[in-house]
Amino acid sequence: MPQRISKKWYTDFRFQGQRIRRVMPEARTSDQAKRLEAQIRDAYFEGSYGNPAAAHTLIDFAHKVWLPWCKDSRKSEKSYRNDQLYFRSLKKFFGSKTFADITSMLVERFKRERLKDGLQPASVNRELAALSKIFRLAIQKKITRENPLSQVKKFIENNQRTRFLSPDEETRLLDALLLNPTLSAVVTLALHTGMRQGEILKLEWRDVDFSKNLIHVRDTKSGHDRFVPMNVRIRAALDSLPRRKACTWVFPSSGKTGHLVEIKKAWTTALKLAGIIGFRFHDLRHTAGTRLAATGAHPNTIKVLLGHQNLKTTERYMHALDEDKRRAMEALENFGESHERNQAPLRFAEWKKNTAR
C-alpha cells in the first residue's frame, strides 16, 4: 500500500528479492497514489520502469515522431516516399523491438540481411542513416541515451558503373526499337538529355516548349526544377508521339497514374534483340554525361544539365574521359611497333620482286 510521508506519497514493495521504494511526486490523493503504484508494479514486471528505452518500441516512435518530422523537413515528395520505404524495411526486421532491445550487434545482422535481400551497399547505408536519425530523435526526446549506430560502420560504397553505350550498340538498340516508337522516344530522351527514367515518364506536354526548344524537368531527385535544351533528335522523337486530346502526359498509360511507370519488360526485350549485355537504362544517363564531357562541355554545364547536386558526381564522367585518353595514348605508344610489323611483309615482298629482275 502507498504511504504518505511529509506530504509525499511513496510506494514500497519487493521485486525479485529486492526492496523497491520510490517517491511518487505526481500523486496528490490516496486514489492517485494507488493507481500510480499499480502502474509502477506493472512496469517493473514488464522490465520498463526507470528505463524509457524499454518502454517504447522503435517502430511506434518512428511512425508517430520520425515520419511526421521527415514530412515537414523534406524538400521533395520523392524524399519523403523514400523515408516511407525505409520505415517499411525497418518495421519488417525490427518488428516490436524496443529501443533497449536494439544493439549494435542486431544492427550488424540487419546489415547482412539487407545485403542478402539484394540491396546495394549504398541502399543499405541509406536505411542505416534513417535508423540512426530515429535514434537521435529519441535521444532528444529523452527516450533513450545511446545510439547503437555509432558503433556500426557503413558499407564502402562502390556502386558507380563505368558502362556506357558504344556507337555500334546505339545503332543496334535503335534498330531494335523500330517496332516500339514509345520506348524509342524514351531512350532518345535519356540518351540526348541525360534525364532519369522517372523524369522522362512523368513528363507533361506543358513542360515541352517547342518554341524555345526547352524541357522543364519537375519533381527531380534533388528537389530542384531544371531546364534542358532540346536538339533535333529530341524534337523529332517528341514530334513522332501521338497527342491525345485532354491528355496531359507525354507518355500516357491506362494505369492509376495516367502515365507510364514501368518499362522493364520492353527494355529487356529491346536489349535481347540488340544483343546488348550488362546494360541498364540508367546507363543511358551515364552515356549522355560521358559524351558531354567528350565534347568539351564544362563540368558545371554538365552538372546543371544532369541535375547533380555537387560536382563530385559530375567528375565521374571526366574520369571516364581520362580513361579513354589513357587507352588512346597506350595505343599510340605501340603504334610504331605494330606499324613496323604490318609493313615488314610488304617490304620483303617488294625486295624479293626487285631482286628477281
RAPERA-V911980 format. One record per residue. N is the residue number from 1. PSI is psi in radians with two decimals (NA if undefined). OMEGA is omega in whole degrees, 0 to 359 (* if undefined). Layout:
n=N psi=PSI omega=OMEGA
n=N psi=PSI omega=OMEGA
This chain:
n=1 psi=2.50 omega=177
n=2 psi=2.60 omega=178
n=3 psi=2.51 omega=179
n=4 psi=2.13 omega=180
n=5 psi=2.10 omega=179
n=6 psi=0.87 omega=176
n=7 psi=0.16 omega=177
n=8 psi=2.53 omega=180
n=9 psi=2.41 omega=181
n=10 psi=2.62 omega=170
n=11 psi=2.49 omega=185
n=12 psi=1.87 omega=180
n=13 psi=3.00 omega=181
n=14 psi=2.42 omega=180
n=15 psi=2.10 omega=181
n=16 psi=0.76 omega=176
n=17 psi=0.00 omega=181
n=18 psi=2.55 omega=177
n=19 psi=2.20 omega=180
n=20 psi=2.02 omega=179
n=21 psi=2.03 omega=184
n=22 psi=2.49 omega=174
n=23 psi=2.53 omega=180
n=24 psi=1.37 omega=185
n=25 psi=-0.37 omega=181
n=26 psi=-0.42 omega=184
n=27 psi=2.34 omega=178
n=28 psi=-0.47 omega=181
n=29 psi=2.98 omega=179
n=30 psi=-0.72 omega=180
n=31 psi=-0.72 omega=178
n=32 psi=-0.70 omega=180
n=33 psi=-0.70 omega=180
n=34 psi=-0.77 omega=180
n=35 psi=-0.71 omega=181
n=36 psi=-0.66 omega=177
n=37 psi=-0.71 omega=179
n=38 psi=-0.70 omega=179
n=39 psi=-0.71 omega=181
n=40 psi=-0.74 omega=178
n=41 psi=-0.82 omega=179
n=42 psi=-0.70 omega=181
n=43 psi=-0.67 omega=178
n=44 psi=-0.69 omega=179
n=45 psi=-0.49 omega=178
n=46 psi=-0.14 omega=177
n=47 psi=0.33 omega=186
n=48 psi=-0.19 omega=184
n=49 psi=2.37 omega=181
n=50 psi=0.04 omega=181
n=51 psi=1.43 omega=182
n=52 psi=-0.51 omega=181
n=53 psi=-0.48 omega=180
n=54 psi=-0.13 omega=182
n=55 psi=-0.12 omega=182
n=56 psi=2.25 omega=176
n=57 psi=2.58 omega=181
n=58 psi=-0.81 omega=186
n=59 psi=-0.69 omega=179
n=60 psi=-0.74 omega=178
n=61 psi=-0.74 omega=180
n=62 psi=-0.68 omega=181
n=63 psi=-0.70 omega=186
n=64 psi=-0.47 omega=185
n=65 psi=-0.92 omega=187
n=66 psi=-0.84 omega=181
n=67 psi=-0.78 omega=175
n=68 psi=-0.66 omega=177
n=69 psi=-0.75 omega=179
n=70 psi=-0.76 omega=183
n=71 psi=-0.64 omega=181
n=72 psi=-0.51 omega=188
n=73 psi=-0.33 omega=183
n=74 psi=2.56 omega=181
n=75 psi=-0.41 omega=183
n=76 psi=2.71 omega=179
n=77 psi=-0.58 omega=181
n=78 psi=-0.68 omega=179
n=79 psi=-0.71 omega=180
n=80 psi=-0.62 omega=177
n=81 psi=-0.65 omega=176
n=82 psi=-0.71 omega=178
n=83 psi=-0.66 omega=178
n=84 psi=-0.62 omega=177
n=85 psi=-0.72 omega=177
n=86 psi=-0.72 omega=180
n=87 psi=-0.75 omega=180
n=88 psi=-0.67 omega=178
n=89 psi=-0.76 omega=180
n=90 psi=-0.69 omega=180
n=91 psi=-0.69 omega=181
n=92 psi=-0.65 omega=184
n=93 psi=-0.84 omega=188
n=94 psi=-0.36 omega=174
n=95 psi=-2.13 omega=184
n=96 psi=0.32 omega=182
n=97 psi=2.47 omega=177
n=98 psi=2.99 omega=178
n=99 psi=-0.62 omega=180
n=100 psi=-0.46 omega=182
n=101 psi=-0.38 omega=189
n=102 psi=1.93 omega=180
n=103 psi=3.00 omega=178
n=104 psi=-0.58 omega=178
n=105 psi=-0.68 omega=179
n=106 psi=-0.67 omega=178
n=107 psi=-0.66 omega=176
n=108 psi=-0.68 omega=178
n=109 psi=-0.67 omega=176
n=110 psi=-0.75 omega=178
n=111 psi=-0.83 omega=182
n=112 psi=-0.71 omega=181
n=113 psi=-0.68 omega=181
n=114 psi=-0.59 omega=175
n=115 psi=-0.69 omega=178
n=116 psi=-0.49 omega=179
n=117 psi=-0.12 omega=177
n=118 psi=0.11 omega=180
n=119 psi=2.61 omega=174
n=120 psi=2.69 omega=179
n=121 psi=-0.71 omega=181
n=122 psi=-0.66 omega=180
n=123 psi=-0.69 omega=177
n=124 psi=-0.70 omega=179
n=125 psi=-0.62 omega=178
n=126 psi=-0.68 omega=179
n=127 psi=-0.67 omega=177
n=128 psi=-0.66 omega=178
n=129 psi=-0.69 omega=177
n=130 psi=-0.76 omega=179
n=131 psi=-0.72 omega=179
n=132 psi=-0.70 omega=179
n=133 psi=-0.66 omega=177
n=134 psi=-0.77 omega=179
n=135 psi=-0.68 omega=180
n=136 psi=-0.68 omega=176
n=137 psi=-0.69 omega=179
n=138 psi=-0.62 omega=177
n=139 psi=-0.71 omega=178
n=140 psi=-0.61 omega=180
n=141 psi=0.06 omega=180
n=142 psi=0.58 omega=176
n=143 psi=-0.58 omega=176
n=144 psi=2.86 omega=184
n=145 psi=-0.43 omega=186
n=146 psi=2.66 omega=176
n=147 psi=1.85 omega=182
n=148 psi=-0.33 omega=179
n=149 psi=-0.33 omega=179
n=150 psi=-0.32 omega=180
n=151 psi=0.11 omega=183
n=152 psi=2.19 omega=178
n=153 psi=2.42 omega=176
n=154 psi=2.81 omega=178
n=155 psi=2.59 omega=171
n=156 psi=2.12 omega=185
n=157 psi=2.18 omega=178
n=158 psi=0.91 omega=185
n=159 psi=-0.07 omega=184
n=160 psi=2.36 omega=180
n=161 psi=2.56 omega=176
n=162 psi=0.45 omega=181
n=163 psi=2.13 omega=180
n=164 psi=2.75 omega=181
n=165 psi=2.14 omega=178
n=166 psi=2.79 omega=178
n=167 psi=-0.69 omega=179
n=168 psi=-0.72 omega=178
n=169 psi=-0.64 omega=179
n=170 psi=-0.76 omega=179
n=171 psi=-0.80 omega=180
n=172 psi=-0.65 omega=181
n=173 psi=-0.79 omega=180
n=174 psi=-0.60 omega=175
n=175 psi=-0.67 omega=180
n=176 psi=-0.34 omega=182
n=177 psi=0.09 omega=182
n=178 psi=-0.55 omega=181
n=179 psi=0.05 omega=179
n=180 psi=1.37 omega=185
n=181 psi=-0.54 omega=180
n=182 psi=-0.88 omega=179
n=183 psi=-0.58 omega=178
n=184 psi=-0.73 omega=179
n=185 psi=-0.69 omega=179
n=186 psi=-0.80 omega=181
n=187 psi=-0.71 omega=180
n=188 psi=-0.74 omega=178
n=189 psi=-0.74 omega=180
n=190 psi=-0.71 omega=185
n=191 psi=-0.51 omega=185
n=192 psi=-0.12 omega=177
n=193 psi=-0.39 omega=184
n=194 psi=0.21 omega=179
n=195 psi=2.60 omega=177
n=196 psi=2.77 omega=182
n=197 psi=-0.82 omega=181
n=198 psi=-0.64 omega=179
n=199 psi=-0.64 omega=180
n=200 psi=-0.85 omega=185
n=201 psi=-0.44 omega=179
n=202 psi=0.23 omega=181
n=203 psi=2.38 omega=177
n=204 psi=2.69 omega=181
n=205 psi=-0.49 omega=178
n=206 psi=-0.34 omega=181
n=207 psi=-0.09 omega=181
n=208 psi=1.95 omega=182
n=209 psi=1.70 omega=182
n=210 psi=-0.45 omega=181
n=211 psi=-0.60 omega=180
n=212 psi=-0.02 omega=182
n=213 psi=0.86 omega=181
n=214 psi=2.54 omega=173
n=215 psi=2.21 omega=178
n=216 psi=1.98 omega=182
n=217 psi=2.06 omega=181
n=218 psi=2.99 omega=176
n=219 psi=0.96 omega=183
n=220 psi=2.96 omega=180
n=221 psi=-0.62 omega=182
n=222 psi=-0.23 omega=182
n=223 psi=0.06 omega=181
n=224 psi=2.29 omega=176
n=225 psi=2.72 omega=175
n=226 psi=2.85 omega=179
n=227 psi=2.30 omega=182
n=228 psi=2.19 omega=178
n=229 psi=2.63 omega=177
n=230 psi=2.38 omega=171
n=231 psi=-3.06 omega=184
n=232 psi=-0.70 omega=181
n=233 psi=-0.68 omega=180
n=234 psi=-0.80 omega=179
n=235 psi=-0.77 omega=181
n=236 psi=-0.71 omega=180
n=237 psi=-0.75 omega=180
n=238 psi=-0.64 omega=178
n=239 psi=-0.49 omega=182
n=240 psi=-0.25 omega=183
n=241 psi=2.43 omega=177
n=242 psi=2.51 omega=179
n=243 psi=2.01 omega=181
n=244 psi=2.51 omega=178
n=245 psi=2.45 omega=178
n=246 psi=0.26 omega=177
n=247 psi=2.14 omega=184
n=248 psi=-0.33 omega=188
n=249 psi=2.47 omega=176
n=250 psi=-0.64 omega=179
n=251 psi=1.35 omega=186
n=252 psi=2.79 omega=178
n=253 psi=2.80 omega=180
n=254 psi=0.05 omega=181
n=255 psi=-3.08 omega=184
n=256 psi=-0.64 omega=184
n=257 psi=-0.41 omega=183
n=258 psi=-0.16 omega=179
n=259 psi=2.87 omega=178
n=260 psi=2.42 omega=176
n=261 psi=-0.22 omega=184
n=262 psi=2.25 omega=178
n=263 psi=0.28 omega=188
n=264 psi=-0.81 omega=183
n=265 psi=-0.83 omega=180
n=266 psi=-0.66 omega=180
n=267 psi=-0.77 omega=180
n=268 psi=-0.71 omega=178
n=269 psi=-0.76 omega=180
n=270 psi=-0.72 omega=179
n=271 psi=-0.69 omega=179
n=272 psi=-0.75 omega=179
n=273 psi=-0.62 omega=182
n=274 psi=-0.17 omega=181
n=275 psi=0.60 omega=182
n=276 psi=2.26 omega=185
n=277 psi=2.50 omega=174
n=278 psi=0.72 omega=182
n=279 psi=2.17 omega=179
n=280 psi=2.81 omega=177
n=281 psi=-0.68 omega=181
n=282 psi=-0.37 omega=178
n=283 psi=-0.32 omega=174
n=284 psi=-0.65 omega=177
n=285 psi=-0.73 omega=176
n=286 psi=-0.69 omega=179
n=287 psi=-0.76 omega=179
n=288 psi=-0.76 omega=180
n=289 psi=-0.73 omega=180
n=290 psi=-0.69 omega=180
n=291 psi=-0.61 omega=176
n=292 psi=-0.74 omega=178
n=293 psi=-0.66 omega=181
n=294 psi=-0.49 omega=179
n=295 psi=-0.08 omega=179
n=296 psi=0.22 omega=179
n=297 psi=2.46 omega=180
n=298 psi=2.49 omega=179
n=299 psi=-0.66 omega=179
n=300 psi=-0.61 omega=178
n=301 psi=-0.77 omega=178
n=302 psi=-0.71 omega=179
n=303 psi=-0.80 omega=182
n=304 psi=-0.77 omega=182
n=305 psi=-0.70 omega=183
n=306 psi=-0.15 omega=177
n=307 psi=0.55 omega=177
n=308 psi=2.59 omega=178
n=309 psi=-0.45 omega=179
n=310 psi=2.85 omega=184
n=311 psi=-0.36 omega=181
n=312 psi=-0.69 omega=178
n=313 psi=-0.70 omega=181
n=314 psi=-0.53 omega=185
n=315 psi=-0.35 omega=179
n=316 psi=-0.56 omega=180
n=317 psi=-0.55 omega=176
n=318 psi=-0.64 omega=178
n=319 psi=-0.69 omega=179
n=320 psi=-0.67 omega=178
n=321 psi=-0.68 omega=177
n=322 psi=-0.64 omega=179
n=323 psi=-0.70 omega=177
n=324 psi=-0.71 omega=179
n=325 psi=-0.71 omega=180
n=326 psi=-0.77 omega=179
n=327 psi=-0.64 omega=179
n=328 psi=-0.70 omega=180
n=329 psi=-0.62 omega=176
n=330 psi=-0.68 omega=178
n=331 psi=-0.67 omega=179
n=332 psi=-0.61 omega=180
n=333 psi=-0.66 omega=183
n=334 psi=0.06 omega=185
n=335 psi=-0.74 omega=183
n=336 psi=-0.78 omega=181
n=337 psi=-0.77 omega=181
n=338 psi=-0.64 omega=179
n=339 psi=-0.69 omega=179
n=340 psi=-0.72 omega=180
n=341 psi=-0.67 omega=181
n=342 psi=-0.57 omega=183
n=343 psi=-0.36 omega=183
n=344 psi=-0.85 omega=180
n=345 psi=-0.60 omega=180
n=346 psi=-0.73 omega=179
n=347 psi=-0.63 omega=179
n=348 psi=-0.73 omega=179
n=349 psi=-0.68 omega=179
n=350 psi=-0.70 omega=179
n=351 psi=-0.71 omega=180
n=352 psi=-0.65 omega=180
n=353 psi=-0.72 omega=182
n=354 psi=-0.66 omega=181
n=355 psi=-0.36 omega=181
n=356 psi=-0.23 omega=182
n=357 psi=NA omega=*
